[in-house]
Amino acid sequence: MPSETHEYTDILDQRTMLVKKCKVLPVEAIVRGYITGNKAPCRKNYSDEGSGWKEYKNKGTVHGIAMPKGLQESEKLERPLFTPSTKAEQGQHDENIHPDKRMRVDNQTKFQ
């Protein structure tokens, strides 16, 4: 802890932590338990772009991950599926990314 806090050790001990300001990584971690879309029609600005169900119907994949044939909409998956996406600025669209894509953080976040 900083030296300025030493006189308060008896008060702060076991009740505080030292933290550092970090850069936010614009990634959303989505774990799916069911084969369904990720946005509900009742939500403002609804779009099924990025919908897991739509991708599955068109390609048989979710975020580029091959899925079993014959799944029904909203069917429970055999095991949870990690399907991350970029987190776009407000008003922009998130981009689905395959979980195997590596992130490299330097001056800005890049997905390879």
C-alpha positions in Angstrom: 0.0 0.0 0.0 1.2 3.6 -0.5 3.1 5.1 2.3 0.4 7.7 2.8 -1.9 5.0 4.1 0.4 3.3 6.6 -1.0 5.2 9.6 -4.4 3.7 8.8 -3.3 0.1 8.5 -5.4 -1.0 11.5 -8.5 0.4 9.8 -7.7 -0.7 6.3 -6.2 -4.1 6.8 -8.3 -6.9 5.2 -10.9 -4.3 4.0 -9.1 -2.7 1.0 -7.2 -3.5 -2.1 -4.8 -1.7 -4.3 -6.1 -1.5 -7.9 -4.7 -0.2 -11.1 -6.6 1.5 -13.9 -6.8 -0.8 -16.9 -7.6 -0.4 -20.6 -11.0 -1.9 -21.5 -10.8 -4.7 -24.0 -13.8 -4.3 -26.3 -14.8 -7.9 -26.2 -18.1 -9.4 -25.1 -18.0 -12.9 -23.6 -21.2 -14.8 -24.6 -21.8 -18.3 -23.3 -24.7 -20.1 -24.9 -26.6 -22.9 -23.4 -29.3 -23.0 -26.1 -29.3 -22.6 -29.9 -31.1 -19.3 -30.3 -30.5 -15.7 -31.4 -28.8 -13.2 -29.1 -31.3 -10.4 -29.6 -35.0 -10.4 -28.8 -37.5 -8.8 -31.3 -39.0 -6.8 -28.3 -35.7 -4.9 -27.9 -35.2 -1.5 -29.4 -33.3 -1.6 -32.7 -33.8 -5.3 -33.1 -31.7 -7.1 -35.7 -31.1 -10.8 -36.0 -27.6 -10.0 -37.5 -25.2 -11.9 -35.3 -28.0 -14.3 -34.3 -26.6 -17.8 -33.4 -29.8 -19.4 -34.7 -29.7 -17.5 -38.1 -26.1 -18.5 -38.7 -26.9 -22.1 -37.7 -29.8 -22.2 -40.2 -27.6 -20.8 -43.0 -24.3 -22.5 -42.4 -24.7 -25.1 -39.7 -22.3 -23.2 -37.5 -22.4 -20.7 -34.6 -19.5 -18.2 -34.6 -17.8 -20.4 -37.1 -18.1 -23.5 -34.8 -19.6 -26.5 -36.5 -22.7 -27.7 -34.8 -24.6 -31.0 -34.9 -27.2 -31.3 -37.7 -30.9 -31.2 -36.9 -31.0 -28.8 -33.9 -34.3 -27.1 -33.3 -34.6 -23.4 -32.4 -34.1 -22.8 -28.7 -32.9 -26.4 -28.2 -30.6 -27.0 -25.2 -27.0 -27.6 -26.3 -25.1 -30.7 -25.2 -22.6 -28.4 -23.4 -22.2 -24.6 -23.1 -20.7 -22.9 -26.1 -18.3 -19.9 -25.7 -19.1 -17.4 -28.6 -17.3 -14.1 -28.1 -17.8 -10.9 -30.1 -16.1 -7.6 -30.4 -17.9 -4.8 -28.5 -18.5 -2.0 -30.9 -18.9 1.7 -30.1 -22.5 2.8 -29.4 -24.6 2.8 -32.6 -22.2 0.3 -34.4 -22.6 -3.5 -34.7 -20.6 -6.0 -32.7 -18.6 -8.5 -34.8 -18.8 -12.2 -33.9 -15.4 -13.8 -33.6 -14.3 -17.4 -33.4 -13.1 -18.3 -29.9 -9.8 -19.5 -31.3 -8.9 -16.0 -32.7 -6.1 -14.6 -30.7 -6.2 -11.1 -29.4 -3.1 -8.9 -29.5 -3.2 -5.7 -27.5 -0.8 -2.9 -28.4 -1.9 0.6 -29.2 -5.3 -0.8 -30.1 -7.1 -4.1 -29.8 -6.7 -6.2 -33.0 -8.2 -9.6 -33.7 -6.1 -12.0 -35.8 
